[in-house]
């Protein structure tokens, strides 16, 4: 009894596996047919998929599924023969049929006979669609005229082998930790296998010595001159020569053996390593294919027409990141359909095709994974947004006029903010974009939005490749290897010492059209002094334009592909370092955070060094001034705050974002931290939280200065532990300086 | 037949026959309860053995840093590895964290137990020269938070009983100052047994 049940189970499981694969093909084909209802190849592939499913369902006696698949096949065959033209209603119904097949194949409560009412509905809907259609159809559904009755039994019986391939595409779940260990072990075995080669080479040297020894014995024999071959010495010598020859032969054979062992072992270890590496990655398309259908269905329900175009579907993406992307992407796509695209009539009036296109693109750019969701709709109405910002009470009447387009668009990410006057069940409740941003922030990514009136809106997610493989340039700094992501490098060059010029006390060199400042990696990383004996310097040019720097390293070690490994979380963020990796000899290597490094370079080059000197003399002759750290990503705001505070006698250090601020606040003592909220890499709230959680820093007062002046923003800041909350509008009077004096007292004393 | 590999002599056929008998004997099915009996035997061994040894039920890894011999309970000990190249971390000026090190393909934080315990580096160099036993890397940790530290020499795991434990003297070795909880008698000397939980906690705290 139970045996019978089990076999029934496994057959049903097989059917479900087939259904999985076939419904993907069906859905893709149907979506294509919606655009071109007579495309013969899509008609053919859909018909075949429906036909296979019918056959498979019949084999396991799943009658409801047989009927659904049969009706779908009939409809498609009719379309193939031109007896019927597929309409949107047909596609709608056929897509529902795909869903219905899954229901029919599910467990009894919903599946099996339980699906009966839905099936009846489906069959009726399909009939309605056909009768309403242009072409007349004599026999829409039902058993009487089956075009290929003998066929169904054969293909499904042959089907399992190809379906087996689909089965081997099946995903298995494995923990990230297990995957990392596997990768670690694969790397280690590769490293061990590579040791065989040098070992074999050393043995070859031994063989040569052996050969020399044999020659020396030959020489000895010659030196002895002619002797009677039966003489004892002659016999002993002959034996030595004989043994030597034997031993040489043996050595040669073993060496050849070792060679082939080495080759096999290295090859195997190499394959193991690359295979393990690539199993971390999944094509982008795998994770987003299902959105095609979702976008189309949603558009239909809103009376719009939309097609999802996936670009860069083959780009390999870390499976963890792909999983995390699902929810935010779903949200952005819903938004694009609902807010972004116009109705077909509006589009036609604007001279665009009826059907809107939403582009979902993935690409690797500048060491980051860039995912773009772009629509060709109306774009964000900046003036309406300005009104909405004002209406929501986010800024005052005076400031709203000063906000630029980019700043205005930032408001879209505020919790609870919505431009839609009418709340639909799709989007417009104002929840979502902030959720998208917080997910992206969680992985230290960045969300940006841009919009062109009449041409569309584009959301860009920049995600780090924390768990991926990156191409790097390996360099040596103070006898240790460091890796620079290739994407962050503008150029590498060997610079003759004679080409170095000194401007304003800092070394520079001519790079193309401009002067580029030189700085040693040792200075930035705090690793002693650079080697000064070489006639040529190894220079890596980082950054572009104004922010370009020439980084002097000790040596270039070459290009390497590295598996990025996160550093032990207990180490917290190590300044100027993003992650670690292993190189082929098993040595650890640190991967440089180029953004961090450029910022550090900028600080050292512009003011940092000079200021430290000034500070040393200043503190010598008078009482210590209170020190304030200003954290803001806007240069204008930063400088304004610095000037105000400096004017009142405070000593001011600046940091360009939360992460930078966190690095600085831990390295030097401060009496006050003034921070913005919205910043890349780490926002102000996170910075405040980190400071207030740190035992040593907890006592340092923190003041938030932000555009956001709503009560909930204020509360959010104060909840995180901020001691004071100030809005950016209050710069022009003395509010800022009063608040600072309130918190930490006057600048000196 | 095939079993008589080196056959060919006059007794070849009888050899084949005995091989067959031997094969039959060795491949016979196990008597009922055989596996269970042995499982019980080995399971019981530990407790019985401990009873005979009068409670030598504690184990600690003995190692040397500089001039000091130290003992660390094996509970949180992961492995003893060959020393590997350590990569230092930039901007770190404390002596505790030496950098990161690769142990079996995993990147671990490498710390200086010498710095934590306050053992002088001068002693380390001197002793390192004297001894040829070779430095090792000891990996400890719990709940996935692991760390490695270099030592100058490892003696191995030492089993000891409660009676081998001596009270901490009023004046103890400078190294064992705050991390040693008791002394163990070992081949004529007293070794400070370190509190591994305390060390792990301190490491977790002082890494960031």
Interface residues (C-beta under 8 A of the other chain):
Chain A: X177 X180 X181 X183 X184 X185 X186 X187 X188 X480 X481 X524 X525 X526 X527 X565 X567 X568 X570 X571 X572 X574 X575 X576 X577 X580 X582 X586 X587 X588 X589 X590 X667
Chain B: X84 X85 X86 X87 X88 X89 X90 X91 X92 X93 X97 X99 X100 X101 X102 X104 X105 X106 X107 X108 X109 X144 X145 X204 X207 X208
